[in-house]
Amino acid sequence: MKYKQELKKIIEETPELMTLLQLINSLGLKDWALCAGTIRNLVWCQLTQRPYSILQNNIDVLYSDHSESYEQYLTKQAIISQKNSTCLWNFQNAALNAADSGAPYGKNLLTAISSIPETCSAVGIRLENMQVKIIAPYGLDDLFNFEAHPTSSFMNDPKKLQLYRRRMLRKNWPQNWSEAIIFDN
């Protein structure tokens, strides 16, 4: 991957993000990643030389655990909120999400990240043996080039494509990120 080393460097040089990764890792989640807007905003702030803070937006944590009950999920969500109450956590077990909801879903983490609506956000990071691992099913080019394209699951389904288009209007990235280019097909 063209940008893999650059992304690792950005992550490793952001102490607050490394602290979050260690915190999430300590939960013992199966098949997890810090992903989506958390990573996208970090990279876009770095590229535009804007200050970055984990407090700017929610912290997207995605994992896939088919053996977990909804009650167990709620307990884990409460635990992570207690461990770091300064962050707004978007904590999701993709195995519990419905395929038609527009939320990430799937039998494993790679499938779940692939189901994120736009390519520039379909990126996850995690710690494995205290090393940063990157999961980017669509690569990192769109992320580093400020491009948002619908991912394949949204592109190939007219209803989901409409969800993607509404999401792009609602997020209004070009207002906050003048470099962002939104594609709808």
C-alpha positions, -999 to +999 in steps of 0.1 A: +000+000+000+013+034-010+004+052+021+006+025+048+039+036+063+028+073+063-004+063+082+015+042+107+039+072+113+009+096+118-007+072+143+025+064+162+033+102+165-001+109+180+002+100+217-035+105+225-044+080+197-019+055+209-033+058+244-068+051+230-055+021+211-040+007+243-072+013+262-093-005+236-068-033+234-071-038+272-108-046+268-100-080+252-124-075+223-125-100+195-116-088+160-116-050+167-104-017+152-105+020+158-118+032+125-139+055+103-141+091+111-115+088+139-089+078+114-101+100+085-101+131+107-067+124+121-052+120+086-070+150+071-059+172+101-023+161+096-024+167+058-039+202+062-017+210+092-047+216+115-047+207+152-061+173+160-078+163+192-097+131+199-123+153+215-133+169+182-155+140+171-167+106+183-144+077+187-154+049+163-146+015+176-159-015+156-156-051+164-173-084+154-182-109+181-211-133+172-210-149+206-218-117+224-253-109+236-268-075+234-266-072+272-229-080+271-224-054+244-241-028+266-218-038+295-187-033+273-200+000+261-205+012+297-170-001+307-152+018+279-172+050+287-162+047+324-125+041+315-124+073+294-154+095+299-140+125+281-145+108+247-178+104+229-177+067+220-193+051+190-188+015+201-203-011+177-204-049+175-209-053+138-222-088+143-252-073+160-260-048+132-285-056+105-272-056+069-299-031+058-294-006+086-266+014+069-244+007+099-212-014+096-221-051+097-204-084+090-192-118+100-157-104+107-139-071+111-128-069+074-163-074+062-176-048+086-150-022+076-158-029+040-194-021+047-187+015+059-204+038+034-174+057+020-140+045+010-120+073+028-136+061+061-133+024+054-100+022+073-093+007+107-063+004+130-056-019+159-028-031+180-013-065+175+016-074+198+018-036+205+023-029+168-001-008+147-019-029+121-039-012+094-070-027+078-080-009+046-100-031+022-102-003-004-067+010+001-056+043+015-054+064-017-089+080-013-082+088+024-049+106+015-064+123-016-095+137+002-118+116-019-151+100-008-165+073-030-193+049-021-179+015-010-190-015-031-219-025-008-233+010-012-225+014-049-242-019-058-275-013-039-297+016-050-313+020-015-279+021+001-265+045-025-293+069-015-282+065+022-247+073+011-258+104-008-279+116+022-249+109+045-226+130+023-251+159+023-255+157+061-217+155+068-211+184+044-173+178+044-165+204+017-176+231+041-151+219+068-126+203+044-124+224+013-100+197-001-126+170+000-141+157-032-174+138-029-182+112-056-217+096-057-211+069-082 
